[in-house]
Amino acid sequence: MAEPEVQPKTQAELETFREFKASFYYGSRTDLLFKWLERLPDDQGAEFLAGVLRLLDGAIDNGDVGLLLEHIYEWNVRAYRPHLDHHEFHWFYDDSPFTPMAKPLAESRLALFTSSGHFVEGDDPEPFGIKNMTQEEALGRIKDFGKGEPQLSTIPSDTPVEKLVVRHAGYDIRAAQKDANTVFPIERLREFQQEGVIGELAPNAYSFVGATSQIRLKKKFGPEWAQMLKDQAVDAVLLVPV
Amino acid sequence: MSVGHIARAFEEAGISTVALTAMPFHHVPERMKPPRVLITPHISGRTISAPGDVARQREVLLAAFKLLEEATEGATLRTMDAKYQPGPAG
């Protein structure tokens, strides 16, 4: 049987390497685990991908992915180096506020606060008034999230992890979906409370979507949330970004 | 960035904080100067560990608690002496 004729692509259909890299960043191949590919100059992007293919040799022959993981890690770090940052960074400070711990952690009330986008099943913050927004829908609205006000979800500290939902358009949530403790370590904190490492957990943990208006966070919500925690006699906070 | 703003706001209000940061983003706390930051050897989206790695989760949190209690001044950044590791299979 004759092979079907393959029509050559038109110039408009050909994808450049730059476009290929960018496609992982909210494009046709969106994969937030590798969204940083678009930050790399073409030559470095090629170097990264060539390394992945080269290191698959070991994985193919003996299942050893150690060197491959190291390669991905090193390039993830490299991609976010400031000289590659074409997204403007405004937040430079000369000072650093500091409140010493008033008492040992074993006598303190600790709260968990994350920007991971967790909430309790049934208590969806309904961003933009949308009920049951999917992760896919959230990805399509990443720019809206970045301009909007943060919504803080209250999560009782005894919430079973099976009752947690995560939705966030700014990072790869697959690890958090498999195990909340990768970014929302509530089970570990409960254990540490039982073991006496922490005096007590605050009644609630808190989470919001960190892709939000930074100005409003700095000027309004950060101070408001601080007062909320003071009213709850929280001594210390563990903060987890994503 | 969000956690940097929160850490500064909470600390200014009199609440002690310790923040985690995955290594790819270590330049953010270097610029924002939150009070205490533990830098973890993990990839983006897995700040504390790979899924299922309870030992690494405990290790990270205990290191964070140590920093919380030991720091004596703001902008104390500490990098964990560890390498990235995947979680258990399955």
Chai-1 contact restraints between the chains, C-beta under 6 A:
chainA,res_idxA,chainB,res_idxB,connection_type,confidence,min_distance_angstrom,max_distance_angstrom,comment,restraint_id
A,Y73,B,I43,contact,1.0,0.0,6.0,A-B,restraint_1
A,Y73,B,Y84,contact,1.0,0.0,6.0,A-B,restraint_2
A,N76,B,P24,contact,1.0,0.0,6.0,A-B,restraint_3
A,N76,B,I43,contact,1.0,0.0,6.0,A-B,restraint_4
A,N76,B,S44,contact,1.0,0.0,6.0,A-B,restraint_5
A,V77,B,M23,contact,1.0,0.0,6.0,A-B,restraint_6
A,V77,B,P24,contact,1.0,0.0,6.0,A-B,restraint_7
A,Y80,B,P24,contact,1.0,0.0,6.0,A-B,restraint_8
A,P82,B,H27,contact,1.0,0.0,6.0,A-B,restraint_9
A,W91,B,M32,contact,1.0,0.0,6.0,A-B,restraint_10
A,F92,B,R31,contact,1.0,0.0,6.0,A-B,restraint_11
A,Y93,B,M32,contact,1.0,0.0,6.0,A-B,restraint_12
A,Y93,B,K33,contact,1.0,0.0,6.0,A-B,restraint_13
A,S96,B,K33,contact,1.0,0.0,6.0,A-B,restraint_14
A,S96,B,P35,contact,1.0,0.0,6.0,A-B,restraint_15
A,S96,B,G74,contact,1.0,0.0,6.0,A-B,restraint_16
A,S96,B,A75,contact,1.0,0.0,6.0,A-B,restraint_17
A,P97,B,R8,contact,1.0,0.0,6.0,A-B,restraint_18
A,P97,B,E11,contact,1.0,0.0,6.0,A-B,restraint_19
A,P97,B,E12,contact,1.0,0.0,6.0,A-B,restraint_20
A,P97,B,G74,contact,1.0,0.0,6.0,A-B,restraint_21
A,F98,B,P35,contact,1.0,0.0,6.0,A-B,restraint_22
A,F98,B,E73,contact,1.0,0.0,6.0,A-B,restraint_23
A,F98,B,G74,contact,1.0,0.0,6.0,A-B,restraint_24
A,T99,B,E11,contact,1.0,0.0,6.0,A-B,restraint_25
A,T99,B,G14,contact,1.0,0.0,6.0,A-B,restraint_26
A,T99,B,S16,contact,1.0,0.0,6.0,A-B,restraint_27
A,M101,B,S16,contact,1.0,0.0,6.0,A-B,restraint_28
A,M101,B,E69,contact,1.0,0.0,6.0,A-B,restraint_29
A,L105,B,F65,contact,1.0,0.0,6.0,A-B,restraint_30
A,L105,B,E69,contact,1.0,0.0,6.0,A-B,restraint_31
A,S115,B,S2,contact,1.0,0.0,6.0,A-B,restraint_32
A,S115,B,V3,contact,1.0,0.0,6.0,A-B,restraint_33
A,Y171,B,G45,contact,1.0,0.0,6.0,A-B,restraint_34
A,D172,B,G45,contact,1.0,0.0,6.0,A-B,restraint_35
A,A175,B,G45,contact,1.0,0.0,6.0,A-B,restraint_36
A,A175,B,R46,contact,1.0,0.0,6.0,A-B,restraint_37
A,A175,B,P51,contact,1.0,0.0,6.0,A-B,restraint_38
A,K178,B,P51,contact,1.0,0.0,6.0,A-B,restraint_39
A,D179,B,P51,contact,1.0,0.0,6.0,A-B,restraint_40
A,D179,B,G52,contact,1.0,0.0,6.0,A-B,restraint_41
A,N181,B,Q57,contact,1.0,0.0,6.0,A-B,restraint_42
A,T182,B,R46,contact,1.0,0.0,6.0,A-B,restraint_43
A,T182,B,I48,contact,1.0,0.0,6.0,A-B,restraint_44
A,T182,B,S49,contact,1.0,0.0,6.0,A-B,restraint_45
A,T182,B,P51,contact,1.0,0.0,6.0,A-B,restraint_46
A,V183,B,T47,contact,1.0,0.0,6.0,A-B,restraint_47
A,P185,B,I48,contact,1.0,0.0,6.0,A-B,restraint_48
A,P185,B,Q57,contact,1.0,0.0,6.0,A-B,restraint_49
A,R188,B,Q57,contact,1.0,0.0,6.0,A-B,restraint_50
A,R188,B,L61,contact,1.0,0.0,6.0,A-B,restraint_51
A,G210,B,S2,contact,1.0,0.0,6.0,A-B,restraint_52
A,Q214,B,M1,contact,1.0,0.0,6.0,A-B,restraint_53
A,L217,B,S2,contact,1.0,0.0,6.0,A-B,restraint_54
A,L217,B,H5,contact,1.0,0.0,6.0,A-B,restraint_55
A,K218,B,H5,contact,1.0,0.0,6.0,A-B,restraint_56
A,G222,B,H5,contact,1.0,0.0,6.0,A-B,restraint_57
A,G222,B,I6,contact,1.0,0.0,6.0,A-B,restraint_58
A,G222,B,A9,contact,1.0,0.0,6.0,A-B,restraint_59
A,P223,B,A9,contact,1.0,0.0,6.0,A-B,restraint_60
A,A226,B,A9,contact,1.0,0.0,6.0,A-B,restraint_61
A,A226,B,F10,contact,1.0,0.0,6.0,A-B,restraint_62
A,A226,B,A13,contact,1.0,0.0,6.0,A-B,restraint_63
A,L229,B,I15,contact,1.0,0.0,6.0,A-B,restraint_64
A,A236,B,S16,contact,1.0,0.0,6.0,A-B,restraint_65
A,V237,B,F10,contact,1.0,0.0,6.0,A-B,restraint_66
A,V237,B,I15,contact,1.0,0.0,6.0,A-B,restraint_67
A,V237,B,T17,contact,1.0,0.0,6.0,A-B,restraint_68
A,L239,B,V3,contact,1.0,0.0,6.0,A-B,restraint_69
A,L239,B,A7,contact,1.0,0.0,6.0,A-B,restraint_70
A,L239,B,T17,contact,1.0,0.0,6.0,A-B,restraint_71
A,L239,B,A19,contact,1.0,0.0,6.0,A-B,restraint_72
A,V240,B,L20,contact,1.0,0.0,6.0,A-B,restraint_73
A,V240,B,T47,contact,1.0,0.0,6.0,A-B,restraint_74
A,P241,B,V3,contact,1.0,0.0,6.0,A-B,restraint_75
A,V242,B,G45,contact,1.0,0.0,6.0,A-B,restraint_76
